[in-house]
Amino acid sequence: MLSIKSQGYSVHIGDNSLLQLGQFIKDHQEYSQYFIIVDENTLQNCLPILLQQIPSLKDAEVIETESGEVNKNIEVVTQVWMAMSEFHADRKALVINLGGGVISDMGGFIASTYKRGIHFLNIATTLLSQVDASVGGKLGIDLGGLKNQIGVFNYPQGVFIYPEFLNTLPFEQLRSGFAEVLKHALIKDVDYWQEVKNIELKEGSYWQKIIHHSVGIKNKVVMADPTEQGERKLLNYGHTIGHAIETYHLENNELTTLLHGEAIAIGMIAEGYLSLKKTGLLQNELDELVQVMAKFFPLPVLSKSDFDKYLALMVHDKKNQKGKISFSLLNSIGKSEWDVFCEENDILEALIYYNETAEKA
């Protein structure tokens, strides 16, 4: 098993990670109650494995929420707060988040605000949550369709990553999480890029190594800049455009909903074009980036009539300053910079470029 030290807690990765969680609970008898937050998928596929390996959690209260980004909102948070209150949860209760990025973000926010804050743990069950949401302390919910507008920085008592849970995922969810792996390589590690761009996405023993490497990249960035004042912004590569597209498609029933990683792949291509124009990315590097994204992800052609809607959502991005839209862009594969401000015409050009590549894919 592998462990990475982060902001006062450890990320445990490997087949023995649940045993490590069992040891944590045994060593911390001060908790008055346990609450396990799940969605319908982790309730069915992951909770039985957790309870089998850690019998001491058999009396925990299980609170089920509905899966999906659309349910990461204050209404669901209020329902969970109410359930905890009805179970007489006190300040010595422990929340265990068993799920992907939505459960990690929302469950951590719930724990951090209930009775001014109680302890929580994350058991990351999707590739997206294992390589991304597992580290960094960003917790929150969406507001009016805008991603992560309400939240706090706070840290779990520990994160436990059991790679076997990946076997319970639909392929599309596995692929979605892989977008963050590619992003980590693009912004920080050209050698890692050479490795991961050739992976065949499937069940495999290599996941523990990939998760460990990606968590290590993100953790190093987060430790250097915990509250996203500078270097941590690099982790937003692909997300300024990607989040806007993801949000707009989520909020419009007539459009195909895009998974997070599918939208971020679009964002990485479009922001790759901006990197070519603004920060020195070479044409052959952009071509390679596009080729790799097309290998792993469906690249739908976007309606030009929606471009203005995407731009309107980008205005709300948290990295913006004085109304200017901020990007983190690539200098080359494996090197990047933050706070590059782009005009609306630049962004429209990038979206047009993306559509041209999608038509060829």
Summary of the structure (lengths in Angstrom):
residues: 361
radius of gyration: 19.9
end to end distance: 39.7
largest distance: 60.0
contacts: 1265
relative contact order: 0.11
helix: 54%
strand: 18%
